Amino acid sequence: MNLRALISVSDKTGIVDFAKKLSELGVSIISTGGTEKTILDAGVDAINISRITEFPECLDGRVKTLHPSVHAGILAMRDNPSHMEQLEKLNIETIDIVAINLYPFKETISKSNVALEEAIENIDIGGPTMLRSAAKNHRDVLVIVDPADYDRVYEALKNNEVTYELRYDLALKVFEHTANYDAMIASYLREKADKDAFPSLLTLTYEKVEDMRYGENPHQKAAFYKEVLGTETTLSAAKQLHGKALSFNNINDANAAIALIKEFEKPTAVAVKHAAPCGVGVGYDILHAYEKAYGCDPQSIFGGVVALNSAVDLKTAEKLSEIFLEIVIAPEFEKDAFEKLSLKKNIRLLELSGIGDKMDRPRLDLKKVLGGLLVQETDEVLIEGELKSVTERIPTKNEIEELMFAWKVCKHVKSNGIVITKDGQTLGLGQGQVSRVWAAEGAIAHSNYSTKGAVLASDAFFPFPDAIKAAAEAGISAIIQPGGSVKDQDIIDEANKYGIAMVFTGMRHFKH
């Protein structure tokens, strides 16, 4: 087999075995620097790239493969007589296999406090150039960017079964890989320079975690992707301890639970169904918190997701086991608690140590629309400035604390959203309604407890006094809302009429 392979890799996984197998097939190997040393140390012959270019590596290795003898050998179309004549005149031989992976830019910027200079030094130039050259000429050149492909390339060569489909697949993988690489660089440099998060050209990159059995419905194909960096406190970092693979809807629901529980520091339990909260409780311990969350809506929590921000003990596990739950997520499961819960075959147990930690990087919220993409900052700010008391009755200190609990939950319910709470427990949740008064009436009607003395949060202003009247009839003592309606004074007058204390936040939390 009269072929030549150019091998230059930073990730040396499997490269010695691959080089040996190629050599056994009669393939001549060209290599560079550390890769060449690794291959030679394994007893495999390799030709240094400088013997091909007749030019030494220079600038601390920055320039070694950027040379016509390399790229002409890769890019020449074998069925083009003119190309082949030119190679012969220039005394350049073809390169038929290119196996390259790139400088570890991702690993470099993942390190804490990495200097900009170090990150820039780990931007590969020659590697992407050779990969793109080989991928462009994939009809004639086998290009490998993923060590997982070494074996199938070797088998194809050994059995003389190198198909166009294989060549095309490998080339596609290269362009996906280099696009990902460049997007990471651009994103890092933009973030480092604190540039506008919404550039004129937006290139995003994600890494596949897994293929899903299906999407929201069985007829929809789906996959789960994660952001490249900063996912340590997110669902993609969770360790599944028990149960079958997560579904598309499981992931969507679990994400909603995790996002909400990050609002709290005290022992908190969040129950979610169809990506919407159906119960939230803050307690003196995690069992107390779960009992509060469960009590809000014992019916809807069935088949739902429960997120907890403290370790699950046996008593909590016993309580959790009383109903069917799809998923329980917690920072830790004590041994006897895990043994208890794992007796239930169909429950998924996820361990996420950073479940309660705030996100440490700025995030974008993406909403796909037909033919485009809506991009916004994530809604991280709870309130700007101070609460403004606007009614004759000023809320008490305890009411303020309760109002802030309700406001945190309200930030995560679907608009129009109304949340009623008391003593660190959600009593009623009205969400996703097209009328705000319907949301208020729904929250009141669905409460399993007396709402007398409870507080109410609204994700946006009240356009009419009707919801205030409904709240008063339910015994609500205090309301938190953004304000900003042309009818604010009518709303305030209605609250004063019933002795309800009301505060304005000055900012809304729509969630569509």
Secondary structure, DSSP 4 states (H G I P E B T S, - for coil): ---EEEEEESS-TTHHHHHHHHHHTT-EEEE-HHHHHHHHHTT---EEHHHHHTS--BTTTTBSS-SHHHHHHHH--TT-HHHHHHHHHHT-----EEEEE---HHHHHHSTT--HHHHHHT--SHHHHHHHHHHHTTTT-EEE--GGGHHHHHHHHHTT---HHHHHHHHHHHHHHHHHHHHHHHHHHHHHTT--SS-SS----EEEEEE-S-SSSTTS--EEEEESS--TTSGGGPEEEESSPPPHHHHHHHHHHHHHHTT--SSEEEEEETTEEEEEEE-SSHHHHHHHHHHH-TTTTTT-EEEESS-B-HHHHHHHTTS--SEEEES-B-HHHHHHHTTSTT-EEEE-TTTTSPPSS--EEEEEETTEEEEEE----S-SS--EE-SSSPPPHHHHHHHHHHHHHHTTSPSS-EEEEETTEEEEEE-S-SSHHHHHHHHHHT-SS--TT-EEEESS--SSTHHHHHHHHTT--EEEE----TTHHHHHHHHHHTT-EEEE-S------
